[in-house]
């Protein structure tokens, strides 16, 4: 069957906020413009009256999924440990919230829930009987700056190997294969006082796999009288994982779904109509996934718009076009 394509509706956050696209329009866009069926949502963004949606919302959700013949792939859930005024949530309380999210995901027809990378494994284990009962897989997000070969991954792999459970796994974020700061974030930095010289130094530091302190030192040595904005730009070096795309091949059996993180799709020079995100190594990562036999979903997760929201609406990116370009790249690299 091969790798499948989907979209996190998070990608259309501005379209939703400014009421240009309602839920039906977003799902229709995925089916009719992208010619695919995978849907991922953030619970609190999409589900009206979360965590207790009305029967009307649930019925409408299923009607939309049926109308466009869509697949509810992954529901992204959170763990707001500060939601109570008098205490930080205990692990047992976190597990109860996760159990509720699993039941809600099943009610909406989702196959998976994505837990944040900060959710402790023991919380997921406490919710495991519910996941098994409702046939919903839990996947821990592996997100930059955590590497794909780090502890967050190894503890999941070890637990799955020990127990043979099929209901705990991984949701890698393509941002772990980012090797340069994305262009929208760099442009944001320059609008807020960073110099072009500092940007070029930070790019060089990333390619050299320098750490944040070394990047700051390179800026101090390379620019006379660097500004605070120049120096703070070095933090972007810290946010990269420097993961090796080849490492994802052996993780294929543990992957629940994948976040197709991207920030800006630009046309490849000399290849009209073909696009790439210049900061993330998609080509080698998808090649490794294909080699490993991955047959799940990569769900587009556009985040470049977040670095443009300090300006007027006329400067905001076209989210719909960005996701369309992302799927041109995905379909081409997958080999559709």
C-alpha positions in Angstrom: 0.0 0.0 0.0 2.8 2.4 0.8 3.0 5.7 2.6 -0.3 7.6 2.8 -0.8 11.4 2.9 -3.0 13.4 5.3 -3.3 16.8 6.8 -3.4 18.1 10.3 -6.2 20.7 10.3 -3.9 22.8 12.5 -2.3 23.8 9.2 -5.5 25.9 8.5 -5.5 27.8 11.7 -5.7 31.2 10.2 -8.4 30.1 7.7 -10.4 28.9 10.7 -9.7 31.9 12.9 -10.6 34.5 10.3 -13.7 32.4 9.4 -12.6 31.8 5.8 -12.8 28.0 6.1 -15.1 26.1 8.4 -14.6 22.4 9.3 -16.5 21.2 6.2 -14.4 23.4 3.9 -11.2 22.2 5.4 -12.1 18.5 4.9 -13.4 19.2 1.4 -10.0 20.9 0.6 -8.1 17.8 1.7 -10.3 15.4 -0.3 -10.9 17.4 -3.5 -7.7 19.5 -3.9 -5.1 17.2 -2.4 -6.8 13.9 -3.5 -6.2 12.2 -0.2 -8.2 11.1 2.8 -6.1 11.5 6.1 -7.3 13.9 8.8 -5.5 14.8 12.0 -6.9 17.3 14.4 -5.9 19.1 17.6 -8.7 18.4 20.0 -9.1 21.8 21.5 -8.9 23.5 18.1 -11.4 21.5 16.2 -13.8 19.9 18.8 -16.4 22.4 20.0 -17.0 22.2 23.7 -14.0 19.9 24.2 -13.7 17.6 26.2 -17.5 17.1 26.2 -18.7 17.8 22.7 -22.4 17.6 22.0 -24.1 14.7 20.2 -24.8 17.2 17.4 -21.1 17.9 16.9 -20.2 14.2 16.9 -22.9 13.4 14.5 -21.9 16.3 12.2 -18.2 15.1 12.4 -19.2 11.6 11.3 -21.4 13.0 8.5 -18.6 15.0 7.1 -16.2 12.1 7.3 -18.7 9.9 5.5 -19.6 12.6 2.9 -16.0 12.9 1.8 -14.9 9.3 2.5 -12.2 10.5 4.9 -10.0 8.6 7.5 -9.8 9.9 11.0 -6.1 9.2 11.6 -4.8 10.9 14.7 -6.2 13.2 17.4 -3.6 15.3 19.1 -4.2 15.5 22.8 -2.5 17.7 25.5 -1.7 17.5 29.2 -2.4 20.9 30.8 -1.0 20.1 34.2 -1.7 23.6 35.5 -5.4 23.6 34.8 -6.3 23.5 38.5 -5.8 26.5 40.7 -4.6 24.6 43.8 -2.1 22.0 42.5 -0.1 20.6 39.6 -1.8 17.5 38.2 -0.5 14.2 39.5 0.4 11.3 37.1 -2.9 9.6 38.0 -4.9 12.7 37.2 -3.0 13.0 33.9 -3.8 9.4 33.1 -7.5 10.1 33.8 -7.4 13.0 31.3 -5.7 10.8 28.7 -8.3 8.0 29.3 -11.0 10.5 28.6 -9.2 11.7 25.4 -8.9 8.1 24.2 -12.6 7.5 24.7 -13.4 10.7 22.9 -11.0 9.8 20.0 -12.9 6.4 19.7 -16.2 8.2 19.7 -15.0 10.3 16.8 -13.6 7.3 14.9 -9.9 8.1 15.3 -7.4 5.3 15.2 -4.7 7.1 17.2 -4.1 9.7 19.8 -0.8 11.7 19.9 0.6 12.4 23.3 3.0 15.3 23.8 6.7 14.4 24.2 6.6 15.6 27.8 3.9 13.0 28.8 5.7 10.4 31.0 5.6 6.9 29.8 4.0 5.7 33.0 1.0 8.0 32.3 0.6 6.2 29.0 0.9 2.8 30.6 -1.8 3.7 33.1 -4.1 4.5 30.1 -3.1 1.4 28.2 -6.1 -0.8 29.3 -8.5 1.8 28.0 -6.5 2.1 24.7 -6.8 -1.6 24.3 -10.5 -1.7 25.1 -11.3 1.1 22.6 -8.8 0.0 20.0 -7.0 3.4 19.9 -3.2 3.5 19.7 -1.2 6.1 21.7 1.8 7.6 20.1 4.4 9.8 21.9 5.4 12.8 19.8 9.2 13.0 19.1 9.7 16.7 18.5 12.8 18.9 18.2 15.1 19.5 19.9 14.7 15.8 21.0 16.7 13.5 18.6 15.2 10.5 16.9 17.8 8.3 18.6 17.3 9.7 22.1 15.8 8.5 25.4 12.2 9.4 24.5 12.4 7.0 21.7 14.4 4.2 23.3 12.1 4.0 26.3 9.1 3.5 24.0 10.9 0.9 21.9 12.1 -1.0 25.0 8.6 -1.1 26.5 7.0 -2.2 23.3 9.6 -4.9 22.8 9.1 -6.1 26.4 5.3 -6.2 26.4 4.5 -6.7 22.7 1.8 -4.1 23.0 0.4 -2.6 19.8 -1.2 0.3 21.6 1.9 2.4 22.5 4.2 3.8 19.8 5.8 6.9 18.3 4.7 10.0 16.4 7.9 11.4 14.9 7.8 15.0 13.9 9.6 15.8 10.7 11.1 18.8 12.5 13.7 16.4 14.0 15.2 16.3 10.5 15.5 20.0 10.2 19.1 21.1 9.6 18.7 24.8 9.1 16.5 27.5 10.8 13.5 28.0 8.6 13.3 31.1 6.5 10.1 32.5 8.1 11.7 32.4 11.6 14.8 34.1 10.3 12.8 36.8 8.6 10.9 37.3 11.9 14.3 37.7 13.7 15.4 40.4 11.2 12.1 42.3 11.6 12.8 42.3 15.3 16.4 43.6 15.1 18.7 40.8 14.0 21.1 41.6 11.2 21.5 39.7 7.9 25.1 39.0 9.0 24.0 37.3 12.1 21.5 35.2 10.1 24.2 34.0 7.8 26.5 33.1 10.8 23.7 31.1 12.4 23.1 29.2 9.2 26.8 28.4 9.0 26.8 27.3 12.7 23.9 25.0 12.0 25.6 23.4 9.1 28.7 22.9 11.3 26.4 21.5 14.0 27.6 24.0 16.6 25.8 24.5 19.9 24.1 27.6 21.0 27.1 29.0 23.0 29.4 28.4 20.0 27.0 30.1 17.7 26.8 33.1 20.0 30.6 33.2 20.1 30.7 33.1 16.2 28.4 36.1 16.2 30.5 38.0 18.7 33.6 37.3 16.6 32.0 38.0 13.3 30.0 41.2 13.9 31.2 44.4 15.5 28.8 45.4 18.3 26.1 42.7 17.8 22.7 43.6 19.1 20.7 41.6 21.6 18.6 40.4 18.7 21.7 39.1 16.9 22.8 37.1 20.0 19.3 35.8 20.8 19.2 34.5 17.2 21.7 31.8 18.3 19.0 30.1 20.2 17.7 28.7 16.9 20.8 26.5 16.8 19.6 24.9 20.1 16.2 24.1 18.6 17.6 21.7 16.0 17.9 17.9 16.7 20.4 17.1 14.0 18.8 13.6 13.6 20.0 11.3 10.9 17.1 10.4 8.5 18.5 6.9 8.1 17.7 6.2 11.8 14.0 6.3 11.2 14.1 3.1 9.1 14.4 0.8 12.1 11.7 2.6 14.0 9.0 1.9 11.4 7.3 -0.9 13.4 6.8 1.5 16.3 5.4 4.5 14.3 1.8 5.4 14.8 1.7 8.3 12.4 4.0 11.1 11.4 3.8 14.9 11.7 4.7 16.3 8.3 6.1 19.5 9.8 7.0 22.3 7.4 7.5 26.0 7.4 7.7 27.3 3.8 7.5 25.6 0.5 9.6 27.1 -2.3 9.9 26.1 -5.9 12.9 24.0 -6.7 15.2 25.9 -9.0 14.9 24.5 -12.6 11.9 22.4 -11.7 8.7 24.4 -12.2 5.8 23.1 -10.2 8.0 21.1 -7.8 8.5 22.4 -4.2 10.6 21.8 -1.1 11.1 23.0 2.4 14.7 24.1 2.3 15.2 23.6 6.1 14.0 19.9 6.5 15.5 16.8 4.9 12.3 15.2 3.5 13.9 13.3 0.6 16.2 11.1 2.7 13.7 10.7 5.5 10.9 9.4 3.1 13.4 7.2 1.4 14.3 5.6 4.7 10.6 5.2 5.6 10.0 3.5 2.2 13.0 1.2 2.8 11.6 0.3 6.2 8.1 -0.5 4.8 6.2 2.3 6.4 2.5 2.2 5.4 1.0 4.8 7.7 0.2 8.5 7.3 2.4 11.5 7.0 0.0 14.4 8.0 1.0 17.9 6.9 1.6 20.2 9.8 2.2 23.8 8.5 3.7 26.1 11.0 5.3 28.9 9.0 2.3 31.2 9.5 3.2 31.5 13.2 6.3 33.6 12.3 4.2 36.0 10.2 1.5 36.9 12.7 3.4 40.0 14.0 2.3 41.9 10.9 -0.9 42.8 9.0 -3.1 40.3 7.3 -1.8 41.3 3.9 1.5 39.7 4.8 0.1 36.4 6.0 1.0 33.3 4.0 -1.7 31.4 2.0 -2.1 28.3 4.1 -4.1 26.5 1.5 -1.5 27.0 -1.1 1.3 26.0 1.2 -0.3 22.7 2.1 -1.0 22.1 -1.6 2.7 22.6 -2.4 3.6 20.3 0.5 1.5 17.5 -1.0 3.1 18.0 -4.4 6.4 17.2 -2.7 5.0 14.3 -0.6 3.3 12.6 -3.5 6.4 13.0 -5.6 8.8 11.6 -3.0 6.4 8.8 -2.0 6.2 7.9 -5.7 2.5 8.2 -6.3 
